[in-house]
Amino acid sequence: MSDSDPFDEIVAAETDRDPDLAVIEAGSRTLRTQGAGPSAEVPARPADPEVDKALREVETELATRWGETKLEPSVSRISALMDVLGDPQRSYPSIHITGTNGKTSTARMIEALLGAFELRTGRYTSPHVQSVTERISLDGAPISAERFIETYQDIKPYVEMVDAQQEYRLSFFEVLTGMAYAAFADAPVDVAVVEVGMGGSWDATNVIDGDVAVVTPIDLDHTDRLGETPAEIAGEKGGVIKQGATVILAQQPVDAAQVLLKKAVEVDATVAREGLEFGVVARQVAVGGQLVTLRGLGGEYPEVYLPLHGAHQAHNAAVALAAVEAFFGVGAQRAEPLDLDTVRKAFAAVSSPGRLEVVRRSPTIVLDAAHNPAGARVTADAVGEAFDFSRLIGVVGASGDKNVRGLLEAFEPIFAEVVVTQNSSHRAMDADELAAIAVEVFGDERVQVEPRLPDALEAAITLAEEEGEFTGGGVLVTGSVITVGEARLLLGKG
């Protein structure tokens, strides 16, 4: 590759930006096989130069604010913004989702179910895979760049007003949260599906009073901010459980469950627990996903096709179904289950970009945004179940603030070799530093270092095709949402 590679220029231009705005627009390297076309769910840059320019201006302004790794635990600023905006988040009911892993996939499933029952939905999730506009969705699709720009311009005077009154300016995430709540009110939506950014009690999203609170599995992550045990983390995440709400609890560590149940009792919330009131009855691998039978609050839902891989996605589906049942009053105001055909149709249409997503064939290249040990373990299990790889090569680019050793140890049993790299974010762990840990986990002979992601992808493909294993080799790109997003663009998706 030449010294004037456009990818290098893009990365150089993006390095100083907030990590969640570091969108790599295009990759110049062609990787042996032709990829699929762009995904509508992960928007590319706007085709109109003027719109693209305006979006970049908004991104630049947002990048001057605190990024999502710098926090001042408080909802005072976002509350002040909601107040001057007229409390838009009060104009629609909401389902609030917290937990450590599985939040975005669960949110997408909830959104699909609500949409199938003809409700207009707004979904707010983070982080994004490629474009910041992904974070705010209406009716199952990211808002357009034009609408994103318009929403920002609409609330900008109020943001500046709050900035002037507070000790600290509103952060990047707080402004985006304000934009989402305003966009949902303006649409208007029938229900908002909202994923926390981090924690719960002091998360910027927590100015809503969710009719349904969902807690996906809790594990150790962000321990410097949330606590060093599942129970301590549950104490923070339990902040989304509001007075009189219905709480949908995924399977939890015992100490975390105890904390969450105590919180529910304190606020007179109704609790439904996976494995007791709802759960996965049966599942079997199917082409492109799995066939599951789910037990909901209103009864069984047999033979539901879910086009996502892994036991963890089946459990996410059970949680999502219970959350939507609770929203509709199933198990409380009404006894009968939701319409089975509608449920089947909704789940069959679910997608979750960057979550065990196949983006190439020959060799098969899979993207997964696992970025902590718990996520890596379920991904490793799912890969073994869903794919028949004779030789799997890992491409890992991680953030420096994560438990990278635990992540690598989870993948060690399934990777024949690993190519360590780094993404363009300033949070990325240096490739050589990551390699030093990888050598301790995998041994020197199984580790290759390629600091540039395009080179890492090319090296992994070469390794996957060694020894004539052209049909049985595969590549898994993982370690960070940012790494996955950049790889997705390089591989022709978006």
C-alpha positions, 0 to 999 in steps of 0.5 A: 500500500502506498504512502498516500493511502486515503485510509491513512489520511482519514485516520490521521484526520480523525485521531483527535476527535471524540472516539464516538465520532471517529467514523472512518468513511472508506477503506481503499484496500480491496480484500480478495472477495467482493462484499455485500452492499451498504446496510441501510441500518448502518448509514454511510456518509450523506451523498449530498456534499452540503448535507455532509458538510453540515453534519461534519460541522455538528460532529465537530461541535459535539467533539468539543464536549466531554467524551463518553469516557469522562464523566461527572456523575449527575443528572443535574445538567440533563435535567436542566436541559429537559426543563428548558425544552419542556420535558419532551421525555414525558410526552411518551411512555418508555422502556428503559434498558440497562445491564452489562452486555446485550443491551443494544440487541435487546433494544432492537428486538423490543423495537421490532416487536413494538413496531410489528404491533403497529406502534411508532417507536423511537430507539436510543442506543450507544455506542454507534458502529459507524455513524453517530446518526445510528444512535437515534432511530425512528420506526426502526431506522436511524434518523436521516442526516438532515433530521439529525442536523435539524434536531441539533440546531433546534436544541442548540440555543437551549444547550448553550443556555444550560451550559452557561448556568452549570459548573460543567458544560453538557457532555457529548452524551448528554447533548445526544440524549437531549436530541433523542428525547426531543426527536421522539417528542417531535415525531411523535412516537408511541413508545421510546426504547432507551438504552443507558450509556453507563450505569443507571442512577446517574446516567443521562438517560435516567430523566425518564420514568420507564414503564418497563425497566429491563436489566440484561445480564450484569458482569464486571465492566467499567469497574472504576466507575460502577463498582468492583462487584456485580452487587455494587454494579447492580446498585448503580444500574438499579437506578432505572427501576422507578416507582410502580414500574415492571422490571424484567430481569435477565439471569443475574449473579445471585448478589446482583439479583438480590440488590435489584430485587430489594430496589424493586420492593422499595419502589413497589415495582413488579418483577419478572425473572428469567428462568421463573416467570419467563425464559427460553424453553428450547432452541436449535441451530438453524440456517442463518440463526436459530429456532427458539421456543420462548415462554413469556408472561402470557404463555409459550411462543413456539418455533420462533425463528431468530436470525442471530447466532448464539444462546445469548441472543435467544436469552435476549429474545426472551427478555425482549418478549417479556418486556413487550408483554409487560408493556402491553399488560400481559400477565397483569391487565390481560391473561392472553399472550401476544399474537404468535404470528406477529411475534414470529414476524417481528423476530424474523426481521431482527438484525444487530449489526456488529454482533456476530455479523457475517460480512464476507465469504471465502473466507468467512469474516465475522464481526462481533463487538465483544469488548469485555470478558463476559461478552467475549465468552458468549461470543466464543461459545456462539462461534463454536455453535454456529460456525464450522470453522476448521481454522479461525483467526482473530483480529483484535483491536481493544480499548486501553481501559478494558480488561484486555487480558480477560478478553483474550483469554476468553478467545484463546480456545477458539483462535488458531492465531490472533492478529493484534491491531488498533483502531483510530480512537485515542482510547485504543490500546497500542498494538505493541502493548496489546501484543505483549499481553497476547503473547502471554496468553497465546504464546509467541508463535500464535501472535502477529502484530499489524498496527494498521487495521487494513493490514491486520485484515489482510494478514488474517485472511492469508492465515485463514486460507493457509494449508488449503483450508479455503472453505473451512477457515474464518476470521473474527474481528472483535475487541471494540465497537470502534474496531468493528465499525472501521472493519465494517467500512473497510469490508464494504458494509456502508 
